[in-house]
Amino acid sequence: QLQLVESGGGLVQPGGSLRLACAASGFSSPYYTIAWFRQAPGKEREGVSCFSLNGARTRTIYSDSVKGRFTISRDNAENTIYLQMNNLKPEDTAVYYCAYDRSVVASPQCPGSTLYKYWGQGAQVTVSS
């Protein structure tokens, strides 16, 4: 069955960059959505970005809070999706999770967290001077 393993978290100064990776195994479908969420202590899980593949058609959506700073990319040969995070701010501090679902995005917004069947273990990102 599909598994997601995350890596790349750490401590970075404001304005710095990090790249998170989410490596998938048992994944071969041309129809899916992969998303990044984050959760800070005492706060609800927040959607960051999502990527959908519908056959040959792709769609990428970013939340307003990260648009222009974060970028999703993928390496098909290694079955890995990345979240490149630039110009990091203290408010970006959280545990970041990748998630996968067999459905595709059919609206201007990313699916909510309850729709994802598979989750990574989480990666801590701390932005502090």
C-alpha positions as CSV (number, residue, x, y, z in Angstrom):
1,Q,0.0,0.0,0.0
2,L,1.0,3.6,-0.4
3,Q,3.4,5.2,2.1
4,L,4.7,8.7,2.4
5,V,8.0,9.6,4.1
6,E,9.0,13.2,4.7
7,S,12.4,14.8,5.1
8,G,14.0,18.2,4.9
9,G,12.7,20.1,8.0
10,G,14.9,22.1,10.3
11,L,15.8,25.5,11.8
12,V,16.2,28.5,9.5
13,Q,16.4,32.3,10.0
14,P,13.7,34.6,8.7
15,G,14.2,35.2,5.0
16,G,15.9,31.8,4.5
17,S,14.8,28.8,2.6
18,L,14.1,25.1,3.1
19,R,13.0,22.3,0.8
20,L,10.7,19.5,2.1
21,A,10.5,16.2,0.4
22,C,7.7,13.6,0.5
23,A,8.8,10.3,-1.0
24,A,6.0,7.9,-2.0
25,S,6.1,4.1,-2.4
26,G,3.4,2.0,-3.9
27,F,2.3,4.9,-6.0
28,S,1.5,4.6,-9.7
29,S,-1.9,6.2,-10.4
30,P,-2.2,9.0,-13.0
31,Y,-5.1,10.4,-11.1
32,Y,-4.4,11.9,-7.6
33,T,-4.0,14.9,-5.4
34,I,-1.0,15.5,-3.2
35,A,-1.2,18.3,-0.7
36,W,0.9,20.0,2.0
37,F,-0.6,21.0,5.3
38,R,0.9,22.6,8.4
39,Q,0.0,22.7,12.0
40,A,1.4,24.9,14.7
41,P,0.9,24.1,18.5
42,G,-2.6,24.9,19.7
43,K,-3.8,25.7,16.1
44,E,-5.9,23.8,13.6
45,R,-4.3,22.1,10.6
46,E,-3.9,24.6,7.7
47,G,-3.8,23.9,4.0
48,V,-0.7,25.2,2.3
49,S,-0.7,23.9,-1.2
50,C,-2.0,21.0,-3.4
51,F,-1.1,19.4,-6.7
52,S,-3.4,17.3,-8.8
53,L,-2.7,15.1,-11.7
54,N,-5.7,14.2,-13.9
55,G,-4.1,12.0,-16.6
56,A,-1.9,14.5,-18.5
57,R,-3.5,17.5,-17.0
58,T,-2.0,19.2,-13.9
59,R,-3.2,21.8,-11.5
60,T,-1.4,23.5,-8.6
61,I,-3.0,25.7,-6.0
62,Y,-1.4,27.8,-3.2
63,S,-2.9,29.4,-0.1
64,D,-2.8,33.2,0.0
65,S,-0.4,33.1,2.9
66,V,2.4,31.3,0.9
67,K,1.6,32.3,-2.7
68,G,4.8,33.7,-4.3
69,R,7.0,32.1,-1.7
70,F,6.4,28.4,-1.8
71,T,6.5,26.1,-4.8
72,I,5.5,22.5,-5.3
73,S,7.5,20.3,-7.7
74,R,7.8,16.6,-8.4
75,D,10.4,14.1,-9.4
76,N,8.6,11.3,-11.2
77,A,11.7,9.1,-11.5
78,E,12.0,9.0,-7.7
79,N,8.3,9.2,-6.8
80,T,8.9,12.3,-4.7
81,I,7.1,15.6,-4.3
82,Y,8.8,18.7,-3.0
83,L,7.8,21.9,-1.2
84,Q,10.4,24.6,-1.9
85,M,9.9,27.3,0.8
86,N,11.6,30.7,0.2
87,N,11.5,33.9,2.2
88,L,10.4,32.1,5.3
89,K,8.7,34.0,8.1
90,P,8.3,33.2,11.8
91,E,4.6,32.6,11.2
92,D,5.6,29.7,8.9
93,T,6.8,27.7,11.9
94,A,4.8,24.5,12.2
95,V,4.9,20.8,11.6
96,Y,4.4,20.2,7.9
97,Y,2.6,17.2,6.5
98,C,2.2,15.8,3.0
99,A,-1.0,14.0,2.1
100,Y,-2.3,11.9,-0.8
101,D,-5.7,11.1,-2.1
102,R,-6.9,9.3,-5.2
103,S,-9.3,12.1,-6.2
104,V,-8.4,15.1,-8.3
105,V,-9.1,18.8,-7.6
106,A,-12.3,19.9,-9.2
107,S,-12.6,23.4,-7.7
108,P,-10.5,26.5,-7.3
109,Q,-9.7,25.4,-3.7
110,C,-7.6,22.5,-2.4
111,P,-9.6,19.6,-0.8
112,G,-9.9,19.7,3.0
113,S,-7.7,17.5,5.2
114,T,-10.5,14.9,5.8
115,L,-10.4,13.8,2.2
116,Y,-6.8,12.5,2.3
117,K,-6.3,8.8,3.0
118,Y,-2.5,8.8,3.3
119,W,-0.2,11.1,5.3
120,G,3.5,11.6,5.9
121,Q,4.9,11.5,9.4
122,G,5.4,15.3,9.6
123,A,8.5,17.5,9.4
124,Q,9.2,20.3,11.9
125,V,10.0,23.7,10.3
126,T,11.2,26.4,12.7
127,V,11.8,30.0,11.5
128,S,13.6,32.0,14.1
129,S,16.4,34.5,14.5
